[in-house]
């Protein structure tokens, strides 16, 4: 079930509670792209989105890339710019769904 249909049948107060809580917890695409731009080779944008394993992987690949003319991490960072926007959208959808479930559970 998508979040729009999950919100149906909720009161106005519950809707406002969900919106307020979502605004506090959601991840910003602007911040993700700024992290990618300035410290993306170290995976800071991946740590921000909660993808700790990928962030650590980027650090390891960065270290290995020091000996390979930075080619491997360069490729990863370029590919990553096309993937992180969708990841933030998915993460925000999950966050909103979790909040909706909590509100429905307290009814």
C-alpha positions in Angstrom: 0.0 0.0 0.0 1.3 3.4 -0.9 1.5 6.3 1.6 -1.3 8.3 0.0 -3.8 5.5 0.4 -2.5 4.7 3.9 -3.3 8.2 5.0 -6.9 8.0 3.9 -9.3 7.7 6.8 -7.1 9.6 9.2 -8.3 12.6 11.1 -7.0 16.1 10.3 -5.0 16.0 13.6 -3.4 12.7 12.7 -2.6 14.1 9.2 -0.9 17.2 10.8 1.0 15.0 13.2 2.3 12.8 10.4 3.3 15.9 8.3 5.0 17.5 11.3 6.9 14.3 12.2 7.9 13.7 8.6 9.3 17.2 8.2 11.5 16.5 11.2 12.8 13.2 10.0 13.0 13.4 6.2 16.3 13.5 4.4 17.1 16.5 2.2 18.2 16.0 -1.4 20.0 19.4 -1.3 22.1 18.2 1.7 22.8 14.8 0.0 24.0 16.5 -3.2 26.1 19.0 -1.3 27.7 16.2 0.6 28.3 14.3 -2.6 29.8 17.4 -4.2 32.2 18.3 -1.4 33.0 15.0 0.3 31.4 12.4 -1.9 34.7 10.5 -2.5 34.6 9.5 1.2 30.9 8.5 1.1 29.6 11.2 3.4 26.3 11.3 1.5 25.9 7.5 2.0 26.4 7.9 5.8 23.8 10.7 5.8 21.2 8.4 4.2 22.0 5.6 6.6 23.9 3.4 4.1 26.8 2.9 6.4 28.1 -0.2 4.6 28.3 1.7 1.3 30.0 4.7 3.0 32.7 2.4 4.5 33.0 0.7 1.1 33.6 4.1 -0.5 36.3 4.9 2.0 38.0 1.6 1.3 37.8 2.1 -2.4 39.2 5.6 -2.0 42.2 4.2 -0.2 42.8 1.6 -2.9 42.3 4.3 -5.5 45.3 6.2 -4.2 47.4 3.6 -5.9 45.3 3.4 -9.0 45.2 7.1 -10.1 41.8 7.6 -8.4 40.0 5.9 -11.2 37.9 3.4 -9.2 36.5 6.0 -6.8 36.0 8.5 -9.6 33.8 6.0 -11.5 31.9 5.2 -8.3 31.3 8.9 -7.4 30.1 9.7 -11.0 27.7 6.7 -11.0 26.5 7.6 -7.5 25.3 11.0 -8.5 22.6 9.3 -10.6 21.6 6.9 -7.8 21.4 9.0 -4.6 18.4 11.1 -5.6 16.3 8.0 -6.0 17.7 6.6 -2.7 16.6 9.7 -0.8 13.1 9.4 -2.3 12.9 5.7 -1.2 14.2 6.6 2.2 11.7 9.4 2.7 8.9 7.1 1.6 10.0 4.5 4.2 10.2 7.2 6.9 6.7 8.4 6.1 5.3 4.9 6.0 6.8 4.2 9.5 5.3 7.3 10.9 1.9 6.5 9.4 2.1 3.0 11.0 2.9 4.5 14.4 -0.1 6.9 14.2 -2.4 4.1 13.1 -1.2 1.9 15.9 -2.0 4.6 18.5 -5.6 4.8 17.5 
